[in-house]
Amino acid sequence: MTTRKRLFTAIVICFAAFSVFIWRLSRLTPKRRLSDAGQIASGQNRQVHFETPSPSPSIEPELAPAATVPVQSPEQRSGALPSPDVTPTAQVAAPTKKLLIPVAGVRSDQLVDTFTAARSEGRVHDAIDIMAPKDTPVLAAADGKIIRLFQSKPGGITIYQLDPDNKTIYYYAHLDKYADGLAEGQTVRQGDTIAFVGDTGNAGPGNCHLHFSISLVSDPKRYWEGTNINPYPLLTGKQ
């Protein structure tokens, strides 16, 4: 075959290949023409797969911490607030003045500190017992006001006296009787006779003595809810 025929054959083959290339390229979408054109030109005929991007994981918004709800009492839940008279007793300072021994004729060296002595039902005495014969005068340990004359099963005939400081309560119990004319609201002076020693209440028959206690209160109207302090140092001057 002559050189001219060979050249003509080569041109025809190239033209036919180019025509096929153009025809295949015209059937592709614009996005795939560029990539597939390179594949066709290189003699590769691979199918191209377009993957849909996986959705990004959802991000939960950060939640604010739950508010702490205070625990409410049944009164608060029902809309009724506690009344002021249930307020716990406030801490108040103990008196420092020396008191008069509240039983006539008894000396300080005759007193016995029974403040922490055990009593029935696991109780602590929280008072001092001053032994004396029946009908011995009971004296006001300090100036003050008689705020309550009361008879109870454990204390028998009793007296509650409020000190002028409006926080100290003097309690006299197991009395045989009150002094003539003694009344609630009456102001007494230290040393005044206010009652007489007895054995009423749970003292026991013949066990005549004065049960004397001191308590500190934040509200003198609730004189029975005080915090007891030891009378012994205030009666004897001994710590």
C-alpha positions as CSV (number, residue, x, y, z in Angstrom):
1,M,0.0,0.0,0.0
2,T,1.3,3.4,-0.9
3,T,2.1,6.1,1.6
4,R,-0.8,8.2,0.3
5,K,-3.4,5.4,0.9
6,R,-2.0,4.8,4.4
7,L,-2.3,8.4,5.3
8,F,-5.9,8.6,3.9
9,T,-6.9,5.5,5.9
10,A,-5.5,7.0,9.1
11,I,-7.4,10.2,8.6
12,V,-10.7,8.3,8.0
13,I,-10.1,6.2,11.2
14,C,-9.3,9.3,13.3
15,F,-12.4,11.1,11.9
16,A,-14.6,8.2,12.7
17,A,-13.3,8.0,16.3
18,F,-13.7,11.7,16.8
19,S,-17.3,11.5,15.5
20,V,-18.1,8.7,18.0
21,F,-16.5,10.7,20.8
22,I,-18.6,13.8,19.9
23,W,-21.8,11.7,19.7
24,R,-21.2,10.1,23.2
25,L,-20.3,13.4,24.7
26,S,-23.5,15.1,23.5
27,R,-25.6,12.6,25.4
28,L,-24.0,13.4,28.8
29,T,-25.3,16.1,31.3
30,P,-23.1,19.2,31.6
31,K,-21.9,18.1,35.1
32,R,-20.6,14.8,33.8
33,R,-19.1,15.9,30.4
34,L,-15.9,17.1,31.8
35,S,-15.1,14.0,33.9
36,D,-16.4,11.5,31.4
37,A,-14.6,13.2,28.5
38,G,-11.4,12.5,30.3
39,Q,-12.4,8.8,30.8
40,I,-13.4,8.4,27.2
41,A,-10.3,10.0,26.0
42,S,-8.2,7.6,28.1
43,G,-10.2,4.6,26.9
44,Q,-12.0,4.0,30.2
45,N,-15.7,3.5,30.4
46,R,-16.5,3.5,34.1
47,Q,-19.9,4.3,35.4
48,V,-19.8,7.3,37.8
49,H,-21.9,7.2,40.9
50,F,-22.9,10.4,42.6
51,E,-23.4,9.9,46.4
52,T,-25.8,12.0,48.3
53,P,-24.0,13.6,51.2
54,S,-25.0,12.1,54.5
55,P,-27.0,14.5,56.6
56,S,-25.0,16.1,59.5
57,P,-26.0,14.8,62.9
58,S,-28.6,17.0,64.6
59,I,-27.2,19.1,67.4
60,E,-29.5,19.3,70.4
61,P,-29.6,22.8,71.9
62,E,-28.0,23.0,75.4
63,L,-30.7,22.9,77.9
64,A,-30.6,25.2,80.9
65,P,-30.4,23.3,84.2
66,A,-33.8,22.8,85.9
67,A,-34.6,25.3,88.5
68,T,-34.4,24.0,92.1
69,V,-37.9,24.2,93.7
70,P,-37.7,24.8,97.4
71,V,-39.5,22.3,99.6
72,Q,-42.6,23.9,101.0
73,S,-44.4,23.1,104.2
74,P,-48.1,22.0,104.0
75,E,-49.1,25.5,105.2
76,Q,-47.2,27.2,102.4
77,R,-48.6,24.8,99.8
78,S,-52.1,25.5,100.9
79,G,-51.4,29.3,100.8
80,A,-51.5,29.7,104.6
81,L,-48.3,31.0,106.1
82,P,-47.2,29.9,109.5
83,S,-48.3,32.2,112.3
84,P,-45.6,34.3,114.0
85,D,-46.0,32.4,117.2
86,V,-44.4,29.3,115.8
87,T,-41.1,31.1,115.2
88,P,-38.2,29.1,116.9
89,T,-36.9,30.6,120.1
90,A,-34.1,33.0,119.3
91,Q,-30.7,32.6,121.1
92,V,-30.5,35.2,123.9
93,A,-27.7,36.0,126.3
94,A,-27.9,34.6,129.8
95,P,-28.3,37.0,132.8
96,T,-25.1,37.7,134.8
97,K,-26.6,39.3,137.9
98,K,-26.5,37.3,141.2
99,L,-29.9,36.3,142.3
100,L,-31.4,36.0,145.8
101,I,-31.8,32.4,147.0
102,P,-35.6,32.1,146.7
103,V,-36.2,30.2,150.0
104,A,-36.0,32.0,153.3
105,G,-33.2,31.0,155.6
106,V,-31.3,28.8,153.0
107,R,-27.5,29.6,152.5
108,S,-25.6,29.2,149.3
109,D,-23.4,26.4,150.8
110,Q,-26.6,24.3,151.4
111,L,-27.5,24.3,147.7
112,V,-26.8,21.3,145.5
113,D,-26.4,21.6,141.7
114,T,-29.1,19.3,140.4
115,F,-29.5,20.9,137.0
116,T,-28.2,17.9,135.0
117,A,-29.7,15.3,137.3
118,A,-31.6,12.5,135.6
119,R,-35.4,12.3,136.0
120,S,-38.1,9.8,134.9
121,E,-38.7,9.0,131.3
122,G,-35.2,10.0,130.3
123,R,-35.6,13.6,131.2
124,V,-32.9,16.0,132.6
125,H,-33.9,18.1,135.6
126,D,-33.1,21.5,134.1
127,A,-33.7,23.1,137.5
128,I,-32.4,23.2,141.1
129,D,-34.3,21.7,144.1
130,I,-34.0,23.7,147.3
131,M,-35.0,21.6,150.3
132,A,-36.9,23.3,153.1
133,P,-39.7,22.5,155.5
134,K,-43.3,22.9,154.5
135,D,-44.6,26.5,154.6
136,T,-41.1,28.1,154.5
137,P,-41.6,31.4,152.6
138,V,-40.7,31.4,149.0
139,L,-39.0,34.7,148.0
140,A,-38.8,36.5,144.6
141,A,-35.3,35.8,143.3
142,A,-35.3,39.1,141.5
143,D,-37.5,42.1,140.7
144,G,-40.1,41.3,138.1
145,K,-43.8,40.7,137.2
146,I,-45.9,37.8,138.0
147,I,-47.2,36.7,134.6
148,R,-48.8,33.3,135.4
149,L,-50.2,31.5,138.4
150,F,-50.8,27.9,137.3
151,Q,-51.5,24.5,138.6
152,S,-50.2,21.5,136.8
153,K,-50.0,17.8,137.4
154,P,-46.2,17.6,137.4
155,G,-45.5,21.1,139.0
156,G,-48.4,21.4,141.3
157,I,-49.0,25.0,142.4
158,T,-46.6,27.1,140.3
159,I,-45.6,30.7,139.5
160,Y,-44.0,32.2,136.4
161,Q,-42.2,35.5,136.9
162,L,-40.8,37.7,134.2
163,D,-37.6,39.7,134.8
164,P,-37.5,43.4,133.8
165,D,-35.2,42.4,130.9
166,N,-38.3,40.8,129.2
167,K,-36.4,37.6,128.4
168,T,-35.7,35.8,131.7
169,I,-38.4,33.6,133.2
170,Y,-38.2,32.4,136.8
171,Y,-40.3,29.3,137.6
172,Y,-41.3,28.3,141.1
173,A,-43.0,24.9,141.5
174,H,-44.3,22.3,144.1
175,L,-45.7,25.3,146.2
176,D,-48.0,24.7,149.1
177,K,-49.9,28.0,148.5
178,Y,-49.5,31.5,147.2
179,A,-48.9,34.5,149.3
180,D,-52.0,36.5,150.2
181,G,-53.0,38.9,147.5
182,L,-50.6,37.6,144.9
183,A,-52.1,38.1,141.4
184,E,-51.1,37.9,137.8
185,G,-49.7,41.2,136.5
186,Q,-48.4,42.2,139.9
187,T,-44.9,43.7,140.2
188,V,-42.8,42.2,142.9
189,R,-39.5,43.2,144.4
190,Q,-36.5,41.0,145.1
191,G,-37.1,39.3,148.5
192,D,-40.8,39.7,148.6
193,T,-42.7,36.6,149.8
194,I,-44.7,35.2,146.9
195,A,-45.5,31.7,148.1
196,F,-44.7,28.9,150.5
197,V,-42.7,25.6,150.1
198,G,-44.8,22.5,149.6
199,D,-45.0,19.1,148.0
200,T,-47.7,19.5,145.4
201,G,-47.5,18.0,141.9
202,N,-45.2,15.0,141.5
203,A,-42.8,16.0,144.3
204,G,-44.2,13.2,146.4
205,P,-45.9,13.4,149.8
206,G,-43.6,14.8,152.4
207,N,-40.8,15.6,149.9
208,C,-41.1,19.4,150.5
209,H,-38.9,21.5,148.4
210,L,-38.9,24.4,145.9
211,H,-38.3,23.4,142.3
212,F,-36.7,26.6,140.8
213,S,-35.7,27.0,137.2
214,I,-34.6,29.8,134.9
215,S,-35.3,30.0,131.2
216,L,-34.6,32.5,128.4
217,V,-37.3,33.3,125.9
218,S,-37.5,35.5,122.8
219,D,-41.2,36.1,123.3
220,P,-42.4,36.6,126.9
221,K,-45.9,35.8,125.8
222,R,-44.7,32.3,125.2
223,Y,-43.1,32.0,128.6
224,W,-43.2,28.2,128.6
225,E,-41.0,27.7,125.5
226,G,-37.7,29.1,126.8
227,T,-34.2,27.6,126.9
228,N,-33.3,26.5,130.4
229,I,-30.1,27.7,132.0
230,N,-28.5,26.5,135.3
231,P,-29.7,28.6,138.3
232,Y,-26.9,27.3,140.6
233,P,-24.1,29.7,139.5
234,L,-26.5,32.7,139.6
235,L,-27.6,31.8,143.2
236,T,-24.2,31.0,144.6
237,G,-21.8,33.0,142.5
238,K,-20.0,29.8,141.7
239,Q,-19.3,28.7,138.1
